[in-house]
Structure formats: structure tokens, C-alpha cells
Amino acid sequence: MQIITGFHAVEEMMRSAKCTADGAKPHIEYAKPGPRIKKILEDAKKRNIPAKETTMAELDRLTAELSETAQDHRGIVLIIEGGQQAVQNFVQFEQTVAEISKKDNATVVLLDSVTDPHNVGAIIRSCDQFGADLVVIPERHSATEGDVIMRSSAGAAAWVQQAVVTNLNRALEKLKENGFWIYGADAGGSPLGEANFSGKTAIVMGSEGTGMSRLVREKCDVILSIPTCGKLDSLNVSVAAGILLYEVHRQKLGSA
């Protein structure tokens, strides 16, 4: 059983095919419906998703085992029983790379030891907004709290393709074999404004504390940095990813 909380996450999961895939049976439980919850209930009715009114205490009980972020249910939860247990849009890496490589301007984001699920969710949200085709997440040293990622992504994790890989270096090699140019985001690199994102693009974002690992950095074709002027030494990884993805999107729109 999967329990989704957060207005955006509930709305986007209802829209996703995963909500009813493989025999999954979704239903909503809610309490004290305000305007936002009523809007969600109207959408659920159109999608033939049953809803049941309950108490805040019962919603607290249902979400008690979730992360602290997901426990803040705001009076509504989406419960999915049966079907696939992962609420995120997980795909197989090599097959997906083969498919998206048919596009001349495909974009892939790789996360190197990004362990904060809020940052992962925010990056996935930016990937949705700026048209990234795939997010690659290592099996180890990565955020695994799907409920937090789903909520922090405002539901985008139900749409954006995500692949979990055992070895990020091999994933980079496979992307290179398929014509991708690898850009690593790190301090001391070439200014972002000098980059030319005209073809297949892969962006590597390093961990919040230590950046990219040495081996991953060595696989990159170009190291990029975002010029800043503040007193702090760096941007949050999700903010940096959003800036990079915007620039990739802007350039590819201009060349379309």
C-alpha cells in the first residue's frame, strides 16, 4: 500500500497512469474539506476514484509511519493498494537511454550522492519544467524516501522518468556511447554562459557536501560553474540544477 500526501503530489498522482496501472486500486480519504480539497475531490470523481470522509485523527494514524514531511497530510491522502509499489516513475536505464538517444536534443540529469530527498524532489520538479528526459540515481548513497521525493517534487516524480543504476561511472560511459556530452557542475569550472548545449546533454550534479566524486568528475567532458556574487561559497544543489536546466532549455528552444 502506498500513501501519498500533499495537494500537488495527490493531484499529479491521480493524473498519472501509475495510479491505476497493473490492477492498482486508488482511493482518497479526507477530513474537513476546504476549497483546495474540494477541487481534488471533484477531480477524483471525474476519474472514478472513490473518496471517503474520515477524521483528522484517522489521517494522522494512516500517515504515522511516513516521513515527518509526509505526515503533514493537510487533511487528505491518496491511498493506492495493489499494482506497482513505487509511486515514482522508475524505468530501466539502458532501454530508456536507447529510446531517448533518438532525439537530437535529449537531456539527462545524473545525481552523484545527492542524499537529501527534498533536494532530489526539487531537482525532479525542475526536470519536469525544463524538459529533461531522464534522471539517473545511483543505487547507493542516494535519497530513498519516496514519499518525501514525491511531495518535494510537487508530484513531478510521477511523470519524470527516473532510473536507478548500480554504477554511475558505467552509466556515464553508456551515455557517451549514445552521443551524449557530459557536463559536470562544480566550483572552478568554465562559466555557465560559455557552454553550448546544442546536442544530447547530460548534467551531473554532485553531493551537497563534497561535490562530484573524483571518478565521476574524470568522466565529464566539461566542468561548469555558475558565476555568483554572494558571501556564501555555493548554491544549494537543487537551485544550481534548476539554473543549469533552464539554460539548457533556453538554448535548445533557441535552436529548435
C-alpha positions as CSV (number, residue, x, y, z in Angstrom):
1,M,0.0,0.0,0.0
2,Q,1.3,3.5,-0.9
3,I,0.1,6.6,0.8
4,I,0.6,10.0,-0.9
5,T,0.2,13.3,0.9
6,G,0.5,16.9,-0.2
7,F,-2.0,18.7,-2.5
8,H,0.2,18.8,-5.6
9,A,1.5,15.2,-5.1
10,V,-2.0,13.8,-4.8
11,E,-3.2,15.7,-7.8
12,E,-0.4,14.6,-10.0
13,M,-0.5,11.0,-8.9
14,M,-4.2,10.9,-9.8
15,R,-3.4,12.2,-13.2
16,S,-0.6,9.6,-13.7
17,A,-1.3,6.3,-15.4
18,K,0.6,4.6,-12.5
19,C,-2.4,5.4,-10.2
20,T,-4.4,2.5,-11.8
21,A,-1.6,0.5,-13.5
22,D,-1.3,-3.2,-13.0
23,G,-4.5,-3.5,-11.1
24,A,-3.8,-0.7,-8.6
25,K,-6.8,0.5,-6.7
26,P,-6.7,4.1,-5.6
27,H,-9.0,5.8,-3.1
28,I,-9.0,9.1,-1.2
29,E,-9.6,9.7,2.5
30,Y,-10.1,13.3,3.6
31,A,-11.3,15.4,6.6
32,K,-12.6,19.0,6.9
33,P,-12.6,19.7,3.2
34,G,-11.7,23.3,2.3
35,P,-11.7,24.7,-1.2
36,R,-8.5,23.0,-2.3
37,I,-9.6,19.6,-1.0
38,K,-13.0,20.1,-2.7
39,K,-11.2,20.7,-6.0
40,I,-9.2,17.5,-5.6
41,L,-12.4,15.6,-4.8
42,E,-14.1,16.9,-7.9
43,D,-11.1,15.7,-10.0
44,A,-11.2,12.3,-8.2
45,K,-14.9,11.9,-9.1
46,K,-14.2,12.6,-12.8
47,R,-11.5,9.9,-12.7
48,N,-13.8,7.4,-10.9
49,I,-11.5,7.4,-7.8
50,P,-13.6,6.8,-4.7
51,A,-13.4,9.1,-1.7
52,K,-14.3,8.7,1.9
53,E,-14.6,11.3,4.6
54,T,-12.9,10.5,7.8
55,T,-11.3,12.3,10.8
56,M,-8.0,14.1,11.2
57,A,-7.1,11.6,13.9
58,E,-7.6,8.7,11.4
59,L,-5.4,10.5,8.8
60,D,-2.8,11.0,11.5
61,R,-2.9,7.3,12.1
62,L,-2.6,6.4,8.5
63,T,0.4,8.6,8.0
64,A,2.1,7.9,11.3
65,E,4.8,5.7,9.7
66,L,5.6,8.1,6.9
67,S,8.5,10.6,7.0
68,E,8.0,13.8,9.0
69,T,7.4,15.7,5.8
70,A,4.7,13.3,4.5
71,Q,3.0,13.2,7.9
72,D,1.8,16.8,7.2
73,H,-1.2,15.5,5.2
74,R,-3.2,18.7,5.1
75,G,-6.4,16.8,5.6
76,I,-6.3,14.5,2.5
77,V,-4.4,11.4,1.5
78,L,-4.4,9.2,-1.6
79,I,-4.1,5.5,-0.9
80,I,-3.0,3.1,-3.6
81,E,-3.4,-0.6,-3.0
82,G,-2.1,-3.3,-5.3
83,G,-0.2,-2.7,-8.6
84,Q,3.3,-1.3,-8.6
85,Q,4.5,-0.3,-5.2
86,A,6.7,2.6,-6.3
87,V,5.0,5.9,-6.8
88,Q,7.9,7.3,-8.7
89,N,8.2,6.8,-12.5
90,F,11.0,4.3,-12.5
91,V,12.3,3.0,-15.8
92,Q,15.1,0.7,-17.0
93,F,18.3,2.7,-17.7
94,E,19.8,1.1,-20.8
95,Q,16.4,0.7,-22.6
96,T,15.4,4.3,-21.8
97,V,18.8,5.7,-23.0
98,A,18.4,3.8,-26.2
99,E,14.9,5.4,-26.7
100,I,15.8,9.0,-25.8
101,S,19.0,8.9,-27.8
102,K,16.9,9.0,-30.9
103,K,16.3,12.7,-30.1
104,D,19.0,15.1,-31.2
105,N,18.5,17.3,-28.1
106,A,17.8,14.8,-25.3
107,T,18.7,15.9,-21.7
108,V,19.7,13.6,-18.8
109,V,20.4,14.6,-15.2
110,L,22.6,12.4,-13.1
111,L,22.8,12.7,-9.3
112,D,26.1,11.8,-7.6
113,S,25.4,11.1,-4.0
114,V,22.6,13.6,-3.5
115,T,21.2,12.3,-0.3
116,D,18.6,14.9,0.7
117,P,15.2,13.8,-0.6
118,H,14.0,17.3,-0.6
119,N,16.8,18.3,-3.0
120,V,16.1,15.2,-5.2
121,G,12.4,16.1,-5.3
122,A,13.1,19.7,-6.2
123,I,15.6,18.7,-8.9
124,I,12.9,16.3,-10.4
125,R,10.4,19.2,-10.4
126,S,12.9,21.3,-12.4
127,C,13.5,18.4,-14.8
128,D,9.7,18.4,-15.4
129,Q,9.5,22.1,-16.0
130,F,12.6,22.3,-18.3
131,G,12.0,19.1,-20.3
132,A,14.7,16.7,-19.1
133,D,14.1,13.2,-20.4
134,L,15.7,11.2,-17.6
135,V,17.0,11.4,-14.0
136,V,19.7,8.9,-13.1
137,I,20.1,8.0,-9.4
138,P,22.8,5.7,-8.0
139,E,21.6,2.7,-6.0
140,R,23.9,3.6,-3.1
141,H,24.5,6.9,-1.4
142,S,21.2,8.4,-2.6
143,A,17.9,9.6,-1.2
144,T,15.4,6.8,-1.0
145,E,12.5,8.4,0.8
146,G,9.9,8.1,-2.0
147,D,7.2,9.9,-0.1
148,V,9.4,12.9,0.6
149,I,10.7,12.9,-3.0
150,M,7.1,12.7,-4.4
151,R,6.0,15.6,-2.2
152,S,9.0,17.8,-2.7
153,S,8.7,17.4,-6.5
154,A,5.1,18.6,-6.3
155,G,4.1,15.3,-7.9
156,A,6.6,15.6,-10.8
157,A,8.1,12.3,-9.7
158,A,5.0,10.5,-11.0
159,W,5.9,11.9,-14.5
160,V,9.6,12.4,-14.9
161,Q,11.5,9.2,-15.8
162,Q,13.9,8.0,-13.2
163,A,16.5,5.2,-13.5
164,V,18.4,3.6,-10.6
165,V,21.8,2.4,-11.5
166,T,24.4,0.3,-9.6
167,N,27.4,2.2,-11.1
168,L,27.2,5.9,-12.1
169,N,30.5,5.7,-14.0
170,R,29.2,2.9,-16.2
171,A,26.0,4.9,-16.8
172,L,28.2,7.9,-18.0
173,E,30.1,5.6,-20.3
174,K,26.8,4.3,-21.8
175,L,25.6,7.9,-22.3
176,K,28.8,8.7,-24.1
177,E,28.4,5.7,-26.3
178,N,25.0,7.1,-27.3
179,G,26.3,10.5,-28.2
180,F,25.8,12.5,-25.0
181,W,28.2,15.3,-24.0
182,I,28.8,15.1,-20.2
183,Y,28.7,18.4,-18.2
184,G,29.7,18.3,-14.5
185,A,28.6,21.1,-12.2
186,D,31.4,22.1,-9.8
187,A,33.3,25.1,-8.5
188,G,36.1,26.3,-10.6
189,G,34.7,25.2,-13.9
190,S,34.0,27.2,-17.0
191,P,31.3,29.8,-16.6
192,L,27.8,28.5,-17.5
193,G,27.3,31.3,-20.0
194,E,30.1,29.9,-22.2
195,A,28.5,26.4,-22.6
196,N,26.9,25.3,-25.8
197,F,24.1,22.8,-25.2
198,S,23.3,22.1,-28.8
199,G,23.1,18.3,-28.8
200,K,22.5,15.5,-26.4
201,T,23.3,16.8,-23.0
202,A,24.0,15.0,-19.7
203,I,24.4,17.1,-16.5
204,V,26.0,15.7,-13.4
205,M,25.1,17.2,-10.0
206,G,27.3,16.3,-7.1
207,S,26.6,15.9,-3.4
208,E,25.7,18.8,-1.2
209,G,28.9,18.5,0.9
210,T,31.7,17.2,-1.3
211,G,30.5,17.7,-4.9
212,M,31.2,15.0,-7.5
213,S,33.4,12.0,-6.8
214,R,36.9,12.0,-8.5
215,L,36.0,9.2,-10.9
216,V,32.7,10.8,-11.9
217,R,34.5,14.2,-12.4
218,E,37.1,12.5,-14.7
219,K,34.3,11.1,-16.9
220,C,32.9,14.6,-17.6
221,D,33.8,16.3,-20.8
222,V,33.3,19.8,-19.4
223,I,33.2,21.2,-15.8
224,L,30.8,24.1,-15.4
225,S,30.2,26.6,-12.6
226,I,27.5,29.2,-12.1
227,P,29.0,32.7,-11.5
228,T,27.7,34.2,-8.2
229,C,28.5,37.3,-6.2
230,G,27.3,36.5,-2.7
231,K,29.2,35.9,0.6
232,L,28.4,32.2,0.7
233,D,30.6,29.7,-1.2
234,S,27.9,27.8,-3.1
235,L,24.3,27.3,-4.1
236,N,22.0,24.6,-2.9
237,V,22.3,21.7,-5.3
238,S,18.6,21.8,-6.3
239,V,18.9,25.6,-7.1
240,A,22.0,25.0,-9.1
241,A,20.3,22.2,-11.0
242,G,17.4,24.5,-11.8
243,I,19.7,27.2,-13.2
244,L,21.6,24.7,-15.4
245,L,18.4,23.1,-16.7
246,Y,16.9,26.5,-17.5
247,E,20.0,27.4,-19.6
248,V,19.9,24.1,-21.4
249,H,16.2,24.5,-22.1
250,R,16.7,28.1,-23.2
251,Q,19.4,27.2,-25.7
252,K,17.6,24.3,-27.1
253,L,14.4,26.4,-27.6
254,G,16.5,28.9,-29.5
255,S,17.9,26.2,-31.8
256,A,14.6,24.5,-32.4
